[in-house]
Amino acid sequence: MVRGAELPGTMTAPSQGRSRNFFPLLCAIGAFAILSSTMSKNPVLNPFAESLGTPLDFMGVVAAASTLPGVLVSFPAGSLSDVLGKARVLLVSSFVFASAPFLYVLVSSWWHLVLVRFYHGFATAIFVPVARAAIVESYRSRRGERISAFTSSTIIGRSVAPFLGGLILSISVWNYRMLYLAVGAAGVTAFAVTLILLKGGNGAFNEDSVRASPVASREKRPPRSSWGWKEVIQNSGIMVASSVEAATYYCYGALEFFLSGYLKNVAMLDPSLIGVILGMQLALIPVVNPFMGRLSDRAGRKIPIILGLTVSGLVLTLVSFTTQFLPLLLISVTYGLGFSMVTSSTPALVGDLAPKESYGAAMGFLAVLMDIGQMLGPVITGIILSSFGYAGSFVSLGAILLGFSVLFGVHQEMAHMKTHMHVQ
């Protein structure tokens, strides 16, 4: 049994302890699941939507459809996992990962694509907060490092997806249905690994053993009337950290969707080169993320978040000033590093601020705001694009990140001053 891996309120004997395979298997699920979900949109979604005759004003709606479920269910899913257990909720998300990709093959109009994207969005909306909550509960003194390592595993899938998707589109000459069959294969793999993780012999989710005892269950579960929502919403630190996450994913969601269109229609690059630029945006993060998480565990969350927001904001303003492969590649990599600094620290910061009985609710709330940002990003940026072109769109994204860098820094200083005055 891995030291420090016990869940609150669970038995800690070897037969009841969390399996040493828990974290590697959870990371494997994350890698294949996010590979599947990312490859379904990057770099294929924008050109696929165009091929279906999607009106320009509704392109952002196509991109945002998959994030709406996150707004609807991430908070309840995280809270329900505190009550029902992580295992059952995780199994639901993995089924959606496995089934949704094959529906793309049946799509024949843009509004069909919106419906499929909406269904597919439930997978990530449920999986991310539940997985993060399980990690936060299990690794109290190393949560920044562990969350960063888990995030790195998902980013491996996220960064491989554009390379693989671009390669498939290049070889198949933009055969979208062939690509979505590959997306389905990755989703089915994630589902299979989930079944291995939840197999009784692994002892992976000890909430199930707790639920076997009605007395223990009544003692350890949070009250059903609130499920931790009140404590989370009233915590200003969690609100601010979650807002930073929302701003980060607002820009990421918009960039992920519209950058592929810029590279195809303006820079006029081959799909394989588009895949390289989009993939390299995140390729170095699996290496960097654990160090970022360890840094935030030791030096605090403030510096990585502010630095990441600033770096990302600055480089986004430069995108529309070049159409050359190498400068765009450098911008993409630099943005990815800034993105890593922020996303490796915000979940850990929320975990630091949340009461232990509300970890699931806190991570669910974080995921809700993240998905609100990721949903609004393509929609609003699409409106800006139709009026001000790509230059206005990318500059607006950079300005948002720079603004939140200032706001977060001011809040941290005010919180520090308030704590110092209270101590005195």
C-alpha positions in Angstrom: 0.0 0.0 0.0 1.3 3.4 -0.9 2.0 5.5 2.1 -0.3 8.4 2.5 -2.8 6.9 0.1 -5.6 6.2 2.6 -9.0 7.8 2.2 -10.5 9.7 5.0 -12.8 7.4 7.0 -11.6 4.2 5.4 -10.0 1.2 7.0 -6.2 1.2 6.7 -5.4 -2.4 7.0 -3.6 -3.9 4.0 -6.7 -5.7 2.9 -8.7 -2.5 2.9 -6.0 0.0 1.8 -5.9 1.6 -1.5 -4.1 -0.5 -4.1 -0.6 0.6 -5.2 -2.0 0.4 -8.7 -4.6 3.0 -8.1 -2.7 6.1 -9.2 -1.0 4.6 -12.3 -4.3 3.1 -13.5 -6.1 6.4 -12.8 -3.5 8.2 -14.8 -3.8 5.7 -17.7 -7.6 6.2 -17.8 -6.9 10.0 -17.9 -4.5 9.6 -20.7 -6.7 7.5 -23.0 -9.9 9.3 -22.1 -8.5 12.8 -22.8 -6.8 11.5 -25.9 -10.2 10.4 -27.1 -12.1 13.6 -26.2 -9.3 15.9 -27.5 -8.9 14.0 -30.8 -12.6 14.4 -31.4 -12.2 18.2 -31.7 -8.5 19.0 -32.3 -7.8 19.6 -35.1 -10.8 18.0 -36.7 -13.9 19.8 -35.2 -13.4 23.1 -36.9 -13.0 21.8 -40.5 -15.6 19.0 -39.9 -18.1 21.7 -38.8 -17.3 23.8 -41.9 -17.8 20.7 -44.1 -21.3 20.4 -42.7 -22.2 23.9 -43.6 -22.2 25.3 -40.1 -23.0 29.1 -40.2 -20.1 31.2 -39.0 -22.1 32.7 -36.1 -22.8 29.1 -34.9 -19.2 27.8 -35.1 -18.6 28.8 -31.5 -21.8 27.0 -30.5 -20.5 23.7 -32.0 -17.2 24.2 -30.0 -19.1 25.1 -26.8 -21.7 22.3 -26.9 -19.4 19.8 -25.2 -18.6 22.1 -22.3 -22.2 22.8 -21.3 -22.6 19.5 -19.6 -19.7 20.5 -17.4 -21.6 23.5 -16.2 -24.6 21.3 -15.5 -23.1 18.3 -13.9 -19.6 18.8 -12.7 -20.6 20.3 -9.3 -23.4 17.6 -8.7 -21.0 14.9 -9.9 -18.3 15.9 -7.5 -20.8 16.2 -4.6 -22.4 12.9 -5.4 -19.0 11.2 -5.4 -18.7 12.4 -1.8 -21.9 10.5 -1.0 -22.1 7.6 -3.4 -18.4 6.9 -3.8 -15.9 7.7 -6.6 -16.1 4.3 -8.2 -19.7 4.4 -9.4 -19.5 7.9 -10.7 -16.2 7.2 -12.5 -17.8 4.2 -14.3 -20.6 6.4 -15.7 -18.1 8.8 -17.2 -16.0 6.0 -18.8 -19.1 4.6 -20.5 -19.7 7.9 -22.2 -16.0 8.1 -23.2 -16.5 4.7 -24.9 -19.8 5.2 -26.6 -19.9 8.9 -27.7 -17.1 8.7 -30.4 -19.1 6.3 -32.6 -22.0 8.7 -32.9 -19.9 11.1 -34.9 -19.8 8.6 -37.7 -23.6 9.0 -38.0 -23.5 12.9 -38.1 -25.0 14.4 -41.3 -25.8 18.0 -40.3 -24.2 20.6 -38.1 -27.0 20.5 -35.5 -26.5 16.7 -35.2 -22.9 17.5 -34.4 -24.0 19.8 -31.6 -26.1 17.1 -30.1 -23.3 14.5 -30.2 -20.8 17.1 -28.7 -23.3 17.7 -25.9 -23.5 14.1 -25.0 -19.7 13.6 -25.3 -19.2 16.5 -22.9 -20.7 14.5 -20.0 -17.7 12.2 -20.0 -15.0 14.8 -19.1 -17.5 16.8 -16.9 -17.9 13.9 -14.6 -14.4 12.3 -14.8 -12.2 15.3 -14.0 -13.7 16.5 -10.7 -14.1 12.9 -9.4 -10.6 11.9 -10.2 -9.2 15.1 -8.7 -11.2 14.7 -5.6 -9.9 11.1 -5.2 -6.3 12.3 -5.5 -6.8 15.3 -3.1 -8.3 12.9 -0.5 -5.5 10.3 -0.9 -2.4 12.5 -1.0 -2.8 15.2 1.5 0.8 16.4 1.8 1.7 15.8 -1.8 -1.6 16.9 -3.5 0.1 19.5 -5.7 2.6 17.1 -7.0 0.1 14.3 -7.5 -2.5 16.5 -9.2 0.2 17.8 -11.4 1.3 14.3 -12.3 -2.3 13.2 -13.0 -2.7 16.4 -15.1 0.5 15.5 -17.0 -1.0 12.1 -17.8 -4.1 13.7 -19.2 -2.0 16.2 -21.1 0.0 13.4 -22.7 -3.3 12.3 -24.2 -4.3 15.9 -25.0 -0.9 16.6 -26.7 -0.8 13.3 -28.7 -4.3 13.9 -30.0 -3.5 16.7 -32.5 -0.4 14.9 -33.8 -2.3 11.6 -34.3 -5.5 13.4 -35.6 -3.5 15.5 -38.0 -1.7 12.5 -39.3 -4.9 10.5 -39.8 -6.5 13.4 -41.6 -3.4 13.9 -43.8 -3.1 10.2 -44.7 -6.9 9.8 -45.3 -7.2 13.2 -47.1 -9.6 14.7 -44.5 -11.6 11.6 -44.0 -13.4 12.6 -40.8 -15.2 9.3 -40.1 -11.9 7.4 -40.2 -10.6 9.7 -37.5 -13.6 9.3 -35.3 -13.2 5.5 -35.4 -9.7 6.1 -33.9 -11.3 8.3 -31.3 -13.7 5.5 -30.4 -10.8 3.0 -30.0 -9.1 5.3 -27.5 -12.5 5.8 -25.6 -13.0 2.0 -25.4 -9.5 1.6 -24.0 -10.3 4.1 -21.3 -13.4 2.2 -20.4 -11.5 -1.1 -20.3 -8.8 0.3 -17.9 -11.6 1.7 -15.7 -13.1 -1.8 -15.4 -9.6 -3.1 -14.3 -9.3 -0.2 -11.8 -12.7 -1.0 -10.3 -12.2 -4.7 -10.2 -12.6 -5.9 -6.6 -9.1 -7.4 -6.4 -7.5 -4.1 -6.8 -9.1 -2.5 -3.8 -8.9 0.8 -5.6 -11.9 2.7 -4.2 -12.3 2.1 -0.6 -15.5 4.1 -0.3 -17.2 0.8 -1.4 -15.9 -0.9 1.7 -17.0 2.0 3.9 -20.5 1.8 2.3 -20.7 -1.9 3.4 -21.0 -0.6 6.9 -24.2 1.5 7.4 -22.9 2.9 10.6 -19.6 4.0 9.1 -21.4 5.4 6.1 -23.7 7.5 8.2 -20.8 8.9 10.2 -18.5 9.7 7.2 -20.8 11.1 4.6 -21.5 14.8 4.4 -25.0 16.0 5.0 -27.3 15.3 2.0 -28.9 18.7 2.4 -25.9 20.6 1.3 -23.2 18.1 0.1 -20.6 20.7 0.9 -21.9 23.3 -1.5 -22.4 26.1 1.1 -18.9 25.8 2.5 -17.4 26.0 -1.0 -19.5 28.9 -2.4 -18.9 31.0 0.7 -15.1 30.6 0.5 -13.8 33.7 -1.4 -10.4 32.0 -2.0 -12.0 29.1 -3.8 -14.2 31.5 -5.8 -11.1 33.5 -7.0 -9.0 30.4 -7.7 -11.9 28.8 -9.7 -12.4 32.1 -11.6 -8.7 32.0 -12.6 -9.3 28.5 -13.8 -12.3 29.7 -15.7 -10.4 32.5 -17.4 -7.5 30.1 -18.3 -9.9 27.6 -19.9 -11.9 30.4 -21.6 -8.8 31.2 -23.5 -7.7 27.6 -24.0 -11.1 26.6 -25.4 -11.2 29.5 -27.8 -7.6 29.0 -28.9 -8.0 25.2 -29.3 -10.9 25.7 -31.7 -10.0 28.9 -33.7 -6.3 28.4 -33.9 -6.8 25.4 -36.1 -9.0 27.5 -38.4 -6.3 30.2 -38.5 -3.6 27.7 -39.4 -5.7 26.1 -42.1 -7.4 29.2 -43.7 -4.8 32.0 -43.1 -1.4 30.3 -42.6 -2.5 27.6 -45.1 -0.5 24.9 -43.5 -0.7 21.2 -44.1 -2.8 19.3 -41.6 0.2 17.4 -40.3 2.0 20.7 -39.6 -1.2 22.0 -37.9 -1.2 18.9 -35.7 2.5 19.6 -34.8 1.7 23.2 -33.7 -1.3 22.2 -31.7 0.3 19.2 -30.2 3.6 20.9 -29.2 1.4 23.4 -27.3 1.1 20.8 -24.6 3.8 18.3 -25.4 6.3 19.6 -22.8 3.7 19.9 -20.1 3.9 16.3 -18.9 7.6 16.8 -18.2 7.2 20.3 -16.7 3.9 19.8 -14.7 5.2 17.6 -11.8 8.0 20.2 -11.2 5.4 23.0 -11.2 3.3 21.1 -8.8 6.2 20.4 -6.5 7.2 24.1 -6.7 3.7 25.1 -5.7 3.7 22.6 -2.8 6.9 24.2 -1.4 6.9 27.8 -2.5 3.1 28.5 -2.6 0.5 28.7 -5.3 0.7 32.5 -6.0 3.9 32.7 -8.1 3.2 29.9 -10.6 -0.3 31.2 -11.2 0.6 34.8 -11.7 3.6 34.0 -13.9 1.6 31.5 -15.9 -1.2 33.9 -16.6 1.3 36.7 -17.6 3.3 34.5 -19.9 0.2 33.0 -21.6 -1.4 36.4 -22.0 1.6 38.0 -23.6 2.2 35.3 -26.2 -1.5 35.1 -27.2 -1.4 38.6 -28.4 1.3 37.7 -30.9 -0.5 34.9 -32.8 -2.1 36.9 -35.6 1.2 38.7 -36.4 2.7 35.7 -38.2 1.8 32.9 -40.6 5.2 31.2 -40.5 5.5 27.7 -39.0 8.4 28.2 -36.6 7.2 31.4 -35.0 3.8 29.9 -34.5 5.3 26.7 -33.0 7.3 28.8 -30.6 4.2 30.8 -29.5 2.3 27.5 -29.1 5.0 26.0 -26.9 5.4 29.1 -24.7 1.6 29.4 -24.2 1.5 25.7 -23.2 4.2 26.3 -20.5 2.2 29.2 -19.1 -1.0 27.1 -19.2 0.9 24.4 -17.2 1.9 26.9 -14.5 -1.7 27.9 -13.8 -3.4 24.5 -14.1 -0.9 22.7 -11.9 -1.6 25.1 -9.1 -5.3 26.1 -9.1 -6.7 22.6 -8.2 -4.2 22.3 -5.4 -5.0 25.7 -4.1 -8.7 24.8 -4.1 -7.8 21.6 -2.2 -5.9 23.6 0.3 -8.8 25.9 1.0 -11.6 23.3 1.0 -12.8 21.4 4.1 -11.8 17.7 3.9 -15.5 16.5 3.8 -16.2 18.7 0.8 -13.3 17.8 -1.5 -15.6 16.4 -4.2 -17.9 19.5 -4.0 -14.9 21.8 -4.2 -13.4 20.1 -7.2 -16.9 19.9 -8.8 -17.3 23.7 -8.3 -13.8 24.3 -9.8 -14.8 22.1 -12.8 -18.1 24.0 -13.2 -16.4 27.4 -13.5 -13.7 25.8 -15.7 -16.4 24.5 -18.1 -18.3 27.8 -18.0 -15.1 29.5 -19.2 -14.3 26.8 -21.8 -17.9 27.1 -23.0 -18.0 30.9 -23.3 -14.5 31.2 -24.8 -15.4 29.9 -28.3 -18.8 31.5 -28.3 -17.6 35.0 -27.4 -14.4 34.7 -29.4 -16.5 33.7 -32.4 -18.5 36.9 -32.2 -15.3 38.9 -31.9 -13.9 37.0 -34.9 -16.8 37.9 -37.1 -16.4 41.6 -36.2 -12.7 42.1 -35.7 -11.0 39.2 -37.4 -8.3 36.9 -35.9 -6.2 39.8 -34.7 -8.9 41.1 -32.4 -9.8 37.6 -31.2 -6.3 36.6 -30.1 -5.6 40.0 -28.6 -8.8 39.8 -26.6 -7.7 36.4 -25.2 -4.3 37.8 -24.1 -5.9 40.8 -22.4 -8.2 38.5 -20.4 -5.3 36.5 -19.0 -3.2 39.6 -18.2 -6.2 41.1 -16.4 -6.8 38.0 -14.3 -3.1 38.0 -13.4 -3.5 41.4 -11.9 -6.8 40.6 -10.1 -5.4 37.4 -8.6 -2.3 39.1 -7.4 -4.3 41.8 -5.7 -6.6 39.3 -4.0 -3.6 37.3 -2.7 -2.1 40.5 -1.2 -5.4 41.4 0.4 -5.8 37.9 1.8 -2.2 38.1 3.2 -2.8 41.4 4.8 -6.1 40.2 6.3 -4.4 37.1 7.8 -1.5 39.2 9.1 -3.9 41.6 10.9 -5.9 38.7 12.3 -2.7 37.2 13.8 -1.7 40.5 15.4 
